[in-house]
């Protein structure tokens, strides 16, 4: 099981689990909350078939990575990503982030630059800034996140049930684009994540990425479902055109939050076309 050490907590090493398969230009897949790197299975297959090297990893607190109680902020998440890229010593990389992973992509490029990166993809994006403030009136009211935090603390499994129902828009897409078995698999992965991380990561969703965005100097693809209930389209994706210099925007009609699973043909087609340019 390939792992790298990215820090310590008291006497324990903090390790990041990663997978590295195939050959060609490297594509690094960064998963969303509350899943893990294996959630990219519908993308990994087509990317490998198209001749790309596919690298995925589990964010600290999730999957097979360590479950510390420190480091749940985007500066640390970006540093973990940087440590992986340096460990593998890869360049000409395409960074692909989904949901929380869009924060890693954005903060990494804003902090470390594009020396190793050729292109980037945001899917179901958190940036530019999710929290409603006096200078960000398009954001989401802070009371919403207070309620989420309280729900996670009160009954984490019950919270994940509701979260995943809206993650996949089960009331609309259940039985067609998302099976009960696939939903249950996501629930099992979510419950296996660190309980501490499950709550701590909610606070990271309020990170302000507006200063990172102008620093992005590589072509970027944005893919977002217009029926996203987790990261509402109007508060997130619809605001990014004009904030990123070289942005291609694909809207998935009727797409929920996890379009990578429910709408793989649309997602994979847009991704492969972008990579081929």
DORO-693894 format. One record per residue: z, x, y of N, C-alpha, C in turn; residue in one letter; residue number from 1. Coordinates in steps of 0.2 Angstrom, whole numbers. Each point is the difference from the previous one (the first is absolute). Layout:
% DORO-693894
<r <Z,X,Y>,<Z,X,Y>,<Z,X,Y>,"a",NUM>;
...
% end
This chain:
% DORO-693894
<r <0,4,-6>,<0,-4,6>,<0,4,6>,"x",1>;
<r <-6,1,4>,<0,4,6>,<5,-2,5>,"x",2>;
<r <4,4,3>,<4,-1,5>,<1,6,5>,"x",3>;
<r <1,-2,6>,<2,5,5>,<7,-1,3>,"x",4>;
<r <3,5,2>,<7,-1,4>,<-2,0,7>,"x",5>;
<r <3,-5,4>,<-1,-1,7>,<6,1,4>,"x",6>;
<r <6,1,-4>,<6,0,4>,<6,0,-5>,"x",7>;
<r <6,-1,3>,<6,-1,-4>,<5,-5,3>,"x",8>;
<r <4,-3,-5>,<5,-4,3>,<6,2,-4>,"x",9>;
<r <5,3,3>,<6,3,-3>,<-3,5,-5>,"x",10>;
<r <2,-1,-6>,<-2,5,-6>,<-6,-2,-3>,"x",11>;
<r <-3,-6,2>,<-6,-2,-4>,<-7,1,4>,"x",12>;
<r <-5,3,-3>,<-6,1,3>,<-4,-7,1>,"x",13>;
<r <-3,-1,5>,<-5,-6,1>,<-7,2,-2>,"x",14>;
<r <-2,-3,-5>,<-7,1,-3>,<-5,-6,1>,"x",15>;
<r <-6,2,1>,<-5,-5,1>,<-5,1,-6>,"x",16>;
<r <-1,-6,-3>,<-4,0,-6>,<-7,-1,2>,"x",17>;
<r <-5,3,-3>,<-7,-1,2>,<-4,0,-6>,"x",18>;
<r <-6,-3,1>,<-6,1,-5>,<-6,3,3>,"x",19>;
<r <-3,4,-4>,<-6,3,3>,<-6,0,-6>,"x",20>;
<r <-5,-3,2>,<-5,-1,-5>,<-7,1,2>,"x",21>;
<r <-5,2,-4>,<-7,0,2>,<-1,6,4>,"x",22>;
<r <-7,0,3>,<-2,6,4>,<-4,-2,6>,"x",23>;
<r <-2,4,4>,<-4,-2,6>,<5,0,6>,"x",24>;
<r <-3,-4,5>,<4,0,6>,<7,-4,-1>,"x",25>;
<r <5,3,2>,<7,-4,-1>,<1,-6,4>,"x",26>;
<r <2,-5,-3>,<2,-6,3>,<8,-2,-2>,"x",27>;
<r <4,0,5>,<7,0,-1>,<2,-8,2>,"x",28>;
<r <3,-3,-5>,<1,-7,0>,<8,-1,1>,"x",29>;
<r <2,-4,6>,<7,0,1>,<2,-7,0>,"x",30>;
<r <4,-2,-4>,<2,-7,-2>,<4,-4,5>,"x",31>;
<r <0,-6,-1>,<4,-5,4>,<7,-2,-3>,"x",32>;
<r <4,-2,4>,<7,-3,-2>,<-1,-7,-3>,"x",33>;
<r <3,-1,-6>,<5,4,-3>,<-3,3,-7>,"x",34>;
<r <-6,2,0>,<-4,2,-6>,<1,8,-1>,"x",35>;
<r <-5,2,-3>,<0,8,-2>,<-8,2,0>,"x",36>;
<r <-1,6,-2>,<-7,3,0>,<-4,-4,-5>,"x",37>;
<r <3,-2,-5>,<-4,-4,-5>,<-3,-6,2>,"x",38>;
<r <2,-3,6>,<-3,-6,3>,<-7,1,2>,"x",39>;
<r <-3,6,0>,<-7,1,2>,<-5,0,-6>,"x",40>;
<r <2,-3,-5>,<-4,1,-6>,<-7,-3,0>,"x",41>;
<r <-1,-5,5>,<-7,-3,0>,<-4,4,5>,"x",42>;
<r <3,5,4>,<-3,5,4>,<-1,6,-4>,"x",43>;
<r <5,3,-3>,<-1,6,-4>,<-6,0,-4>,"x",44>;
<r <-1,-5,-4>,<-5,0,-5>,<-7,1,3>,"x",45>;
<r <-1,-4,5>,<-7,1,3>,<-1,6,4>,"x",46>;
<r <6,3,3>,<-1,6,4>,<-1,6,-5>,"x",47>;
<r <3,0,-6>,<-1,5,-5>,<-7,-1,-3>,"x",48>;
<r <-3,-6,-1>,<-7,-1,-2>,<-5,2,5>,"x",49>;
<r <2,0,6>,<-4,2,6>,<0,8,1>,"x",50>;
<r <4,3,-4>,<0,8,1>,<5,3,5>,"x",51>;
<r <6,-4,1>,<5,2,5>,<6,3,-4>,"x",52>;
<r <3,4,3>,<7,2,-3>,<5,-5,3>,"x",53>;
<r <4,-3,-4>,<5,-5,2>,<7,2,-1>,"x",54>;
<r <3,0,6>,<7,2,0>,<5,-5,2>,"x",55>;
<r <5,-2,-4>,<4,-5,3>,<7,2,-1>,"x",56>;
<r <5,-3,4>,<7,2,-1>,<5,-5,1>,"x",57>;
<r <6,0,-2>,<5,-5,1>,<4,2,6>,"x",58>;
<r <1,-4,5>,<4,2,6>,<7,1,-3>,"x",59>;
<r <4,4,4>,<7,1,-2>,<3,-7,0>,"x",60>;
<r <4,-1,-5>,<4,-7,-1>,<-4,-4,-5>,"x",61>;
<r <-6,1,-2>,<-4,-4,-3>,<-3,3,-6>,"x",62>;
<r <-2,-4,-5>,<-4,3,-6>,<4,5,-4>,"x",63>;
<r <-3,5,-1>,<3,6,-4>,<3,5,4>,"x",64>;
<r <-1,-1,7>,<3,5,4>,<8,-1,1>,"x",65>;
<r <3,5,3>,<7,0,1>,<2,-6,4>,"x",66>;
<r <6,-2,-1>,<3,-6,4>,<6,2,4>,"x",67>;
<r <-1,4,5>,<5,3,5>,<2,-6,5>,"x",68>;
<r <5,1,3>,<3,-4,6>,<-2,3,6>,"x",69>;
<r <-4,5,1>,<-2,3,6>,<-8,0,1>,"x",70>;
<r <-2,1,6>,<-7,1,1>,<-5,-6,1>,"x",71>;
<r <3,-6,1>,<-4,-6,1>,<-2,-1,7>,"x",72>;
<r <-5,4,2>,<-3,0,7>,<-6,3,-1>,"x",73>;
<r <-5,-2,5>,<-7,3,-1>,<-1,7,2>,"x",74>;
<r <5,3,3>,<-1,7,1>,<1,4,-7>,"x",75>;
<r <5,-3,-4>,<1,3,-6>,<-5,-2,-5>,"x",76>;
<r <-2,-6,0>,<-6,-2,-4>,<-6,4,1>,"x",77>;
<r <-2,1,6>,<-6,5,2>,<2,7,-3>,"x",78>;
<r <6,2,1>,<1,7,-2>,<0,0,-8>,"x",79>;
<r <1,-5,-4>,<0,0,-7>,<-8,0,-2>,"x",80>;
<r <-4,-3,4>,<-7,0,-1>,<-3,7,1>,"x",81>;
<r <2,3,6>,<-2,6,2>,<2,5,-6>,"x",82>;
<r <6,0,-3>,<2,4,-5>,<-4,0,-6>,"x",83>;
<r <-2,-6,-2>,<-5,-1,-5>,<-7,3,1>,"x",84>;
<r <-3,-1,6>,<-6,3,1>,<0,7,0>,"x",85>;
<r <6,3,3>,<0,7,0>,<1,3,-7>,"x",86>;
<r <4,-4,-4>,<1,2,-7>,<-6,1,-4>,"x",87>;
<r <-4,-6,1>,<-7,0,-3>,<-5,5,3>,"x",88>;
<r <1,2,6>,<-4,4,4>,<-7,-3,0>,"x",89>;
<r <-1,-6,3>,<-6,-4,0>,<-2,-1,7>,"x",90>;
<r <-7,0,1>,<-3,-2,6>,<-5,-5,0>,"x",91>;
<r <-4,-2,5>,<-5,-5,0>,<3,-6,-3>,"x",92>;
<r <6,-2,1>,<4,-5,-3>,<-2,-7,3>,"x",93>;
<r <0,-5,-4>,<0,-7,3>,<6,-3,-1>,"x",94>;
<r <4,-2,5>,<7,-3,-1>,<-2,-8,0>,"x",95>;
<r <3,-3,-5>,<-1,-7,0>,<7,-3,-1>,"x",96>;
<r <3,-4,5>,<6,-3,0>,<0,-7,0>,"x",97>;
<r <4,-4,-4>,<1,-7,0>,<7,-2,2>,"x",98>;
<r <0,-5,5>,<7,-2,2>,<4,5,3>,"x",99>;
<r <6,2,-3>,<4,5,2>,<-4,7,0>,"x",100>;
<r <-5,0,-4>,<-4,7,0>,<-4,1,6>,"x",101>;
<r <-1,-6,3>,<-4,1,7>,<4,4,5>,"x",102>;
<r <7,-1,-1>,<4,4,5>,<0,8,-2>,"x",103>;
<r <0,1,-6>,<-1,7,-2>,<-6,3,3>,"x",104>;
<r <-6,-3,-1>,<-6,2,2>,<0,2,7>,"x",105>;
<r <2,-5,4>,<0,0,7>,<5,5,3>,"x",106>;
<r <6,1,-3>,<5,5,3>,<-2,7,-2>,"x",107>;
<r <-3,0,-6>,<-2,7,-3>,<-5,3,5>,"x",108>;
<r <-5,-5,2>,<-6,3,4>,<3,1,7>,"x",109>;
<r <5,-4,2>,<2,1,7>,<5,6,1>,"x",110>;
<r <3,2,-6>,<4,6,0>,<-3,7,-3>,"x",111>;
<r <-4,-1,-5>,<-3,6,-3>,<-7,1,1>,"x",112>;
<r <-3,-5,3>,<-7,1,2>,<-5,-1,-6>,"x",113>;
<r <-6,2,1>,<-5,-1,-5>,<-3,6,-3>,"x",114>;
<r <3,5,0>,<-2,6,-3>,<-2,-1,-7>,"x",115>;
<r <4,-3,-4>,<-1,-2,-7>,<-4,-6,-1>,"x",116>;
<r <-1,-4,5>,<-2,-7,-1>,<-7,-1,3>,"x",117>;
<r <-5,-3,-4>,<-7,-2,2>,<0,-7,2>,"x",118>;
<r <3,-5,-3>,<0,-7,2>,<7,-3,-2>,"x",119>;
<r <0,-6,2>,<6,-4,-1>,<-1,-7,-1>,"x",120>;
<r <4,-4,-4>,<-1,-7,-1>,<7,-3,1>,"x",121>;
<r <0,-6,4>,<6,-4,1>,<-1,-7,-3>,"x",122>;
<r <4,-2,-5>,<-1,-6,-3>,<6,-5,0>,"x",123>;
<r <0,-5,3>,<6,-4,1>,<5,3,5>,"x",124>;
<r <-2,1,6>,<3,6,4>,<6,-3,4>,"x",125>;
<r <5,5,0>,<6,-1,5>,<-2,2,7>,"x",126>;
<r <-3,6,1>,<-1,1,7>,<-5,-5,4>,"x",127>;
<r <1,-1,6>,<3,5,5>,<8,0,1>,"x",128>;
<r <2,-6,0>,<8,-1,1>,<1,-7,-1>,"x",129>;
<r <5,-1,-5>,<1,-7,-3>,<5,-3,4>,"x",130>;
<r <5,3,3>,<5,-3,3>,<-2,-3,7>,"x",131>;
<r <2,-6,2>,<-1,-3,6>,<5,3,5>,"x",132>;
<r <-2,3,6>,<4,2,5>,<-4,-2,7>,"x",133>;
<r <4,2,5>,<-3,-1,7>,<-7,3,1>,"x",134>;
<r <-1,6,-3>,<-7,3,1>,<-4,-1,-6>,"x",135>;
<r <2,-4,-5>,<-4,-2,-6>,<1,-7,-2>,"x",136>;
<r <-2,-5,5>,<1,-7,-1>,<-4,-3,-6>,"x",137>;
<r <-5,4,-3>,<-4,-3,-5>,<4,1,-7>,"x",138>;
<r <6,4,0>,<3,1,-6>,<4,-6,-3>,"x",139>;
<r <4,2,-5>,<4,-5,-4>,<7,0,3>,"x",140>;
<r <3,-6,1>,<7,0,2>,<5,4,-4>,"x",141>;
<r <4,3,3>,<5,4,-4>,<4,-4,-5>,"x",142>;
<r <1,-6,2>,<5,-4,-4>,<-3,-1,-7>,"x",143>;
<r <-7,0,-1>,<-3,0,-7>,<2,6,-4>,"x",144>;
<r <1,5,3>,<2,6,-4>,<7,0,-2>,"x",145>;
<r <4,-3,5>,<7,-1,-2>,<1,-4,-6>,"x",146>;
<r <-4,-5,0>,<1,-5,-6>,<-3,3,-6>,"x",147>;
<r <-5,5,0>,<-2,3,-6>,<6,5,-2>,"x",148>;
<r <3,4,4>,<5,4,-2>,<6,-4,-3>,"x",149>;
<r <1,-5,3>,<6,-4,-3>,<-2,-3,-7>,"x",150>;
<r <-6,-2,-1>,<-2,-3,-6>,<0,6,-5>,"x",151>;
<r <-2,6,1>,<0,5,-5>,<7,2,-2>,"x",152>;
<r <4,0,5>,<7,2,-1>,<4,-6,-5>,"x",153>;
<r <-2,-6,2>,<3,-6,-3>,<-2,-1,-8>,"x",154>;
<r <-7,1,-1>,<-2,-1,-7>,<-7,3,0>,"x",155>;
<r <0,7,-2>,<-6,3,0>,<-6,-2,-4>,"x",156>;
<r <2,-2,-7>,<-5,-3,-4>,<-3,-7,3>,"x",157>;
<r <4,-4,3>,<-3,-6,3>,<-4,1,6>,"x",158>;
<r <2,5,4>,<-4,2,5>,<-7,3,-2>,"x",159>;
<r <0,4,-5>,<-7,2,-3>,<-4,-5,-3>,"x",160>;
<r <3,-5,-3>,<-4,-6,-2>,<-4,-3,6>,"x",161>;
<r <4,-2,5>,<-3,-3,6>,<-5,5,3>,"x",162>;
<r <1,6,0>,<-4,5,4>,<-7,1,-4>,"x",163>;
<r <1,0,-7>,<-6,1,-4>,<-4,-6,0>,"x",164>;
<r <3,-6,0>,<-4,-6,1>,<-5,0,6>,"x",165>;
<r <3,2,6>,<-4,1,6>,<-4,6,0>,"x",166>;
<r <2,5,-4>,<-4,6,-1>,<-7,-1,-2>,"x",167>;
<r <0,-5,-5>,<-7,-2,-3>,<-2,-7,1>,"x",168>;
<r <4,-4,5>,<-2,-7,2>,<-1,-4,-7>,"x",169>;
<r <5,0,-4>,<0,-2,-7>,<-1,-8,1>,"x",170>;
<r <2,-3,5>,<-1,-8,0>,<-8,-1,1>,"x",171>;
<r <-4,5,2>,<-7,-1,1>,<-4,3,-5>,"x",172>;
<r <2,6,-2>,<-4,5,-4>,<3,0,-7>,"x",173>;
<r <6,-2,-2>,<3,0,-6>,<-5,-3,-6>,"x",174>;
<r <-1,4,-5>,<-4,-3,-6>,<-7,2,1>,"x",175>;
<r <-2,2,6>,<-7,2,1>,<0,7,2>,"x",176>;
<r <2,2,5>,<0,7,2>,<6,4,-1>,"x",177>;
<r <6,-3,-2>,<6,3,-2>,<3,-4,-6>,"x",178>;
<r <0,3,-6>,<3,-3,-6>,<8,1,0>,"x",179>;
<r <3,-5,-4>,<7,1,0>,<2,6,-3>,"x",180>;
<r <-4,3,-5>,<2,6,-3>,<0,6,5>,"x",181>;
<r <-6,0,5>,<0,5,5>,<5,0,5>,"x",182>;
<r <2,-7,2>,<6,-1,4>,<6,3,-3>,"x",183>;
<r <1,-1,-6>,<6,2,-3>,<1,7,-1>,"x",184>;
<r <-6,4,-1>,<0,7,0>,<2,3,7>,"x",185>;
<r <-2,-3,6>,<2,2,6>,<7,-1,1>,"x",186>;
<r <3,-6,-2>,<7,-1,0>,<4,5,-4>,"x",187>;
<r <-2,2,-6>,<4,5,-3>,<0,6,3>,"x",188>;
<r <-6,2,3>,<0,7,4>,<5,-1,6>,"x",189>;
<r <0,-6,3>,<4,0,6>,<7,0,-1>,"x",190>;
<r <2,-3,-6>,<7,0,-2>,<2,7,-2>,"x",191>;
<r <-4,4,-3>,<1,7,-2>,<1,5,6>,"x",192>;
<r <-2,-2,6>,<1,4,6>,<7,1,2>,"x",193>;
<r <2,5,4>,<6,1,2>,<3,-6,4>,"x",194>;
<r <5,-3,-1>,<3,-5,4>,<1,2,7>,"x",195>;
<r <2,6,1>,<1,3,7>,<-6,0,3>,"x",196>;
<r <-5,3,-3>,<-7,0,3>,<-3,-7,2>,"x",197>;
<r <1,-4,-4>,<-2,-7,1>,<2,-3,6>,"x",198>;
<r <6,2,2>,<3,-3,7>,<-2,5,5>,"x",199>;
<r <1,7,-1>,<-2,5,5>,<-7,-1,3>,"x",200>;
<r <-4,-1,-5>,<-7,0,2>,<-2,-6,5>,"x",201>;
<r <4,-5,0>,<-2,-5,5>,<1,2,7>,"x",202>;
<r <4,4,1>,<1,3,7>,<-6,4,2>,"x",203>;
<r <-3,4,-5>,<-6,4,2>,<-6,-4,2>,"x",204>;
<r <0,-6,-2>,<-6,-5,2>,<0,0,8>,"x",205>;
<r <5,1,3>,<1,-1,8>,<-2,7,3>,"x",206>;
<r <-3,5,-3>,<-2,6,3>,<-5,-1,5>,"x",207>;
<r <0,3,6>,<-5,0,5>,<-5,5,-1>,"x",208>;
<r <-6,-2,-2>,<-5,5,-1>,<-5,1,5>,"x",209>;
<r <1,-3,6>,<-5,0,5>,<-1,7,3>,"x",210>;
<r <4,5,0>,<-1,7,2>,<-4,4,-5>,"x",211>;
<r <0,-2,-6>,<-4,3,-6>,<-7,-2,0>,"x",212>;
<r <-2,-6,2>,<-6,-2,-1>,<-6,4,4>,"x",213>;
<r <2,1,7>,<-5,4,3>,<-2,7,-2>,"x",214>;
<r <5,3,-4>,<-1,6,-3>,<-4,1,-6>,"x",215>;
<r <-2,-6,-3>,<-4,0,-6>,<-7,1,2>,"x",216>;
<r <-3,6,-3>,<-7,2,2>,<-4,0,-6>,"x",217>;
<r <1,-4,-5>,<-5,0,-6>,<-2,-7,0>,"x",218>;
<r <-6,-1,-4>,<-2,-7,-1>,<5,-4,-4>,"x",219>;
<r <1,-7,2>,<5,-4,-3>,<-3,-6,-2>,"x",220>;
<r <2,-3,-6>,<-2,-6,-2>,<7,-5,0>,"x",221>;
<r <-1,-6,2>,<5,-5,0>,<-2,-6,-4>,"x",222>;
<r <4,-1,-5>,<-1,-6,-4>,<6,-5,0>,"x",223>;
<r <-1,-6,2>,<6,-4,0>,<-2,-8,-1>,"x",224>;
<r <4,-3,-4>,<-1,-7,-1>,<2,-4,5>,"x",225>;
<r <-4,-5,2>,<2,-5,6>,<5,-5,-2>,"x",226>;
<r <2,0,-6>,<5,-5,-2>,<6,4,-2>,"x",227>;
<r <1,6,2>,<6,4,-1>,<6,-3,3>,"x",228>;
<r <5,-2,-5>,<6,-2,2>,<6,5,1>,"x",229>;
<r <-1,6,-2>,<5,5,0>,<-1,4,7>,"x",230>;
<r <-6,2,1>,<-1,3,7>,<-6,-4,3>,"x",231>;
<r <2,-4,4>,<-5,-5,3>,<-6,3,3>,"x",232>;
<r <-6,-2,-1>,<-6,3,2>,<0,1,8>,"x",233>;
<r <2,-6,4>,<0,1,7>,<5,5,3>,"x",234>;
<r <5,1,-4>,<6,4,3>,<-2,8,-2>,"x",235>;
<r <-4,1,-4>,<-2,7,-3>,<-7,2,1>,"x",236>;
<r <-4,-2,-5>,<-7,2,-1>,<-4,-2,6>,"x",237>;
<r <1,-6,3>,<-4,-2,5>,<1,4,7>,"x",238>;
<r <5,4,0>,<2,3,6>,<-2,8,0>,"x",239>;
<r <-3,2,-6>,<-2,7,-1>,<-6,2,3>,"x",240>;
<r <-5,-4,0>,<-7,2,4>,<2,2,7>,"x",241>;
<r <-3,6,2>,<1,2,7>,<6,5,0>,"x",242>;
<r <5,0,-5>,<5,5,0>,<-1,6,-5>,"x",243>;
<r <-5,-1,-4>,<-3,6,-4>,<-7,1,2>,"x",244>;
<r <-1,7,1>,<-7,2,2>,<-6,-3,-4>,"x",245>;
<r <1,2,-6>,<-6,-1,-5>,<2,-5,-5>,"x",246>;
<r <0,-6,1>,<3,-5,-5>,<-6,-5,-2>,"x",247>;
<r <0,-1,-7>,<-4,-5,-3>,<5,-6,-3>,"x",248>;
<r <-2,-6,2>,<5,-5,-2>,<-3,-5,-4>,"x",249>;
<r <3,-1,-6>,<-2,-5,-5>,<5,-6,-1>,"x",250>;
<r <-1,-6,2>,<4,-5,-1>,<-1,-4,-7>,"x",251>;
<r <5,-1,-4>,<-1,-3,-7>,<2,-7,1>,"x",252>;
<r <-5,-5,0>,<1,-7,1>,<4,-3,-5>,"x",253>;
<r <6,-3,2>,<4,-3,-5>,<5,5,-3>,"x",254>;
<r <-1,6,2>,<4,5,-4>,<7,0,2>,"x",255>;
<r <5,1,-5>,<7,0,1>,<2,7,2>,"x",256>;
<r <6,2,-1>,<2,7,2>,<-3,5,-5>,"x",257>;
<r <1,-1,-7>,<-2,5,-5>,<-7,-2,-2>,"x",258>;
<r <-5,1,5>,<-7,-1,-2>,<-3,5,-5>,"x",259>;
<r <4,6,-1>,<-3,5,-4>,<0,-3,-7>,"x",260>;
<r <5,-5,-2>,<0,-3,-6>,<-4,-6,0>,"x",261>;
<r <1,-5,5>,<-3,-6,0>,<-8,0,1>,"x",262>;
<r <-2,5,4>,<-7,0,3>,<-3,7,-2>,"x",263>;
<r <1,2,-6>,<-3,7,-1>,<-7,2,1>,"x",264>;
<r <-4,-5,-1>,<-7,1,1>,<-2,1,8>,"x",265>;
<r <3,-4,4>,<0,1,7>,<3,7,3>,"x",266>;
<r <6,1,-3>,<3,6,2>,<-3,6,-3>,"x",267>;
<r <-2,0,-6>,<-3,6,-3>,<-7,2,3>,"x",268>;
<r <-4,-6,1>,<-6,1,3>,<0,3,7>,"x",269>;
<r <5,-2,4>,<1,3,7>,<2,7,0>,"x",270>;
<r <4,1,-5>,<3,7,-1>,<-5,5,-2>,"x",271>;
<r <-4,-2,-5>,<-5,5,-3>,<-6,1,6>,"x",272>;
<r <-1,-5,3>,<-6,0,6>,<3,5,5>,"x",273>;
<r <6,0,2>,<3,4,5>,<1,7,-2>,"x",274>;
<r <2,1,-6>,<0,7,-3>,<-7,3,-1>,"x",275>;
<r <-5,-4,-1>,<-7,3,-1>,<-3,2,7>,"x",276>;
<r <3,-2,5>,<-4,1,7>,<1,8,2>,"x",277>;
% end
